């Protein structure tokens, strides 16, 4: 199997969006973030990548809005968003019908490069740290389900106000307000006054292709071709992605713990969490780790909470 990392084109967006719910099928945070359709959720072993429709999981439709927002962001915003795709091909695929030279898309990443230091928001203005025009630099905190984490609200506002502009029909505003604004606070505390830096928003790989070096290949490509190795890079990592990021030079500087039982969530089999006294079977504490990779891959010296 050969793996190639390429910049994604708009024509790729529907296929890449359909990867998100498959890669994150067992992520308890996704189950709480999105208003799920009454239809049966996708099987985690299903590698179908048909374009999302109104019957697809809301996370796939939401991913499309993220891609489209990135495409329409003006270059003058101070943030440049890169969408990457991972494609695989085998000897059988090469020249095969429907595959072409590139092969099959099995994963994607969203990476933002912020060109100027983020300044503190003006008190009472509700502006926050602005990213790329359509929302905030944190717009889309996902995790990594061999994928990874993302973005969210806009300044000092409540959950419904923060995410009304994204889509009321896709997101659960109360949980998203708590979760995304909590991660946003940690990010802002680290990024405020920082020079040019990166924000790794999302890394998603189809379950069938996980733990085969594809995520590592995507990160290595971005470090080289997007010059991320020359700047500090922040990421919000889900539990199953922490080891990969540590291997690639990231170190935890903080994190957000969510007691799943308080929100009606639970840990599924095989998904890591932090146990706690008095919690029922399947419940637990889910920790999203906020991590920093310093320029050159060194350990970050930022205090977390």
N, C-alpha and C positions, 0 to 999 in steps of 0.2 A: 504494500500500500504506500502510495506517494502522497505527501501532504504539501499543498501549496497555499500560501497566504497572499491574498490580493485585496486591494481596496474594493469595497462593494459598490455596485451601481444601483440606481433607482429600480431597475428591473429585477434586482435581487431581493428587494425588500420584502415582498410577500413570502417568499420561501424562508428567508431568515426569521421573519416574525413568527412563522409557524414552529420554529425550533424552540422558542421560549417556553411554552407550556409543557413541552415534552421533557426538556432538560430540567425544569423546575417542578416536575410532577409531585415530588415528595417534600418539597420545601414548605414547612408550615407557615412561613411568613407570606408566601404567595397566596396560600389558601385564605389568609386573613385580609390581604390587601385588596383582592379583586372580588367583584360581584359575580359569582360564578353562575353560568347558565344552568337551567334545569336538565340539560343534556348530560350524558355520561362523559366524565373527563377523559382525556386521552390516556391511553396506556403508556407507561414509561418505556416500554420496549418497542413502541410503534415509532418507526423512523420515517413515516410519511411526511412529506414536506409540501403538501398542497397549499396554495395561497389561502390566507384567512378569509372567511366570509362572516356574515352576521351570526352564523351558528357556531363559529369557532370560539374557543375560550376567550374571555375578555383580555387576558394578558397578551394574546397574539394581536388583537386589534390595538391594544395600547402600545405595543412595540412598534406598530406601523406609524402611530402618531409621533413616536420618538424619532424614527428615521426621517419622516417628512419634515419635522421641525428642524432637524439638523441640516437637511438639504436647503431649507429656506432661510437659514440664519445668515445675516449679513456679515461679511468679513470684518467690518468695522466694529463688531461687538466686543472684540478683545478675546474671544474664545473661538478656537477652531475645533470642530468635531470631526473625528475620523471613524468611519465605519469599516471594519475589516471582515472578510469572510475566509473561512477555512474550507478548502475543497480537497477531496481525496479522489484518487484514481488508482486503479490497478492495471495490470497488463491487459485484463479482459475489458476494462473500461475504455482504454485508449483507442480512439477511433470508433467506439461503439455508438450505436444509435442513441441519440438524446444526450449523450455525455459530452461529446466534443473534447477539446483539449483540456479543459479545466476540471472535468469530473463532477462529482456531486458535492454540493454544499452541505456540511455537517456541523457547522458552528459559526459564531460571529462574535465580534467584540465592538464595543463603543468606547472610544478614548477621547478625552478632551484635553486640549493644551491651552492653558490660560496664560496670556502673554504679559499681563501686568499684575502687580500686587493687588490683592483684594483689600478694599478699604472698609473700615467699620461703617455699618449702616447708621444713618442719622436717626437719633432717638425719636420715636413716635411717627416716623415716616412710613414704616412698614415696607421698606424697600428691600432689606436683606442684602446679600452679596450677589450682584447680578451676574448672570452667565451669558447665555447666548440669545437674548432677545425674547424668545418664546418660552418664558419661564426662567428658572433659576439654574445656576450651574449644577445644583443637586437634583435636577429634574429627572427622576426615574430610578431611585435606589432599588436595585433588584436583588442582589445577592449573586451567588455564582452557581449554583446547582450543577455542578461542574460548569458553572457559569458564575456570575458574580454581580456585584452590587453597584448601584446607581444614582438616583437624583430625587429631588422632592420639593417642597413648598417655596413660598416667596415671602420672606421676611417674618415679622412678628404678627402672624395671623392665625386664626383657629383652623382646625382640620378642614372644615367645609369650604372656607374661603381659599385655603391654600390649594385645593385640588379641584375646585369647581371648574377652573379653566381647562383642566386636563380632560375630565369627562366624568360626570356624575354617574353615568350608567356603567362605568367600568371599575371605579375605585370605591372602596369603603372609606368614606371621609374621616370618620372618627379614628379608626386604627391608623390610617395613612398619616393623619395629622400628627399623631403621637410618634409613630415610628420614623417617618422621614424627617420631621423637624428635629427629633432627637439626634439623628445622625448628622443632620445639617449643622446643628450646634457644635458637634465635635469637629466637623470639617472646618467650620468658620474659625474656631479657636486655633486650629493649626494653621490655616491658610492666611489669616489676617496679616497683612504686611509682608507676606512672602513674595519673592520675585517670581519670575516665570516658573510654572510648575504644571504637572500633569494630574488629571483626575481620571482614573480608570473606572469607567462607569459599569460596564457589563462584559462578561465573558460567558458564553453559553455553548455547550457541546452536546450533541445528541447522545443519549445514554449508551447506545451501542458502540459509540466511538470514544467514550471516556476512558481515561487511564491508558491511553495509547500514545501519549506524548503530543497530542494535538494542541492542548491548552498551552503547554510549554513552548511549542513552535509559534503560536500566536504571540505570546508575550515576547519571545526572543526577537521576532520580526519587528514588533512595535518598538522595542528598545533600540534597535538599530536604525530602522527606516524613519521613525518618527522622532528620533533623537531623544527619546525618553531617558536614555542612560545619562544624559547631560543635565538632568533636572530632577528635583524630588517629585515623587508620584504618590498620590493618595488613593486609597481604595477602601471600600467597605465590603468585607469578605464574609460570606456565609461559612458555617463550620466545615463543610466538606471541601472548601477551597483554600483554607488557611495553610495547610501543609504545602500546597503548590506554591503559594506566594512566598512563604518562608524560604523555600528552596530557591526562589528567584530573587531573593534579597529584601523582601518586605519584612518589617517587624511591627508588632502590635503597639499602638500608642494610645489606645482607648477602646471603648466598645459600648454597645447598648444591649442590655439584658431585658428580655421580654418574658414575663410569666404567661405562658400560653393559656393556662387554664382560666385566667382572668378575662381572656378575650374569646373563649370558646374554642381555642385551638389545641392541638396535641401533636406530639412527636410521632411520626410514622416509623415503622421498622427500618433500621439501617440509617436513620438520620440522627446525627449527633446532637446532644444537648447537655445542659447542666442539670443534674438531679437536684431535688430539694425536698426537705422533710414535709410530710403532710400532703404531697401531691399524688393524685391518682395515677393509675397505670396509664402510660402513654403520654401523660402530661410532663411538663418540665420547664426549664428555663432555657430559652433560645438566645444565644449570644451572637450578635453581629460584630465582628472584629474590625476596628478601624486601624488600618495599617499604612505605613509610610516606607517607601524605598527611596533612600537618599541618592543623590547624584553619584553615579559610579557603583551603586549597589550596596552602600554602607548602611549600618544600623542607624535608625532615627533616634534622636535624643528628645523627642517631644513627650511631655507628660500626658497620659490619658486620664480617664476618669472611670 
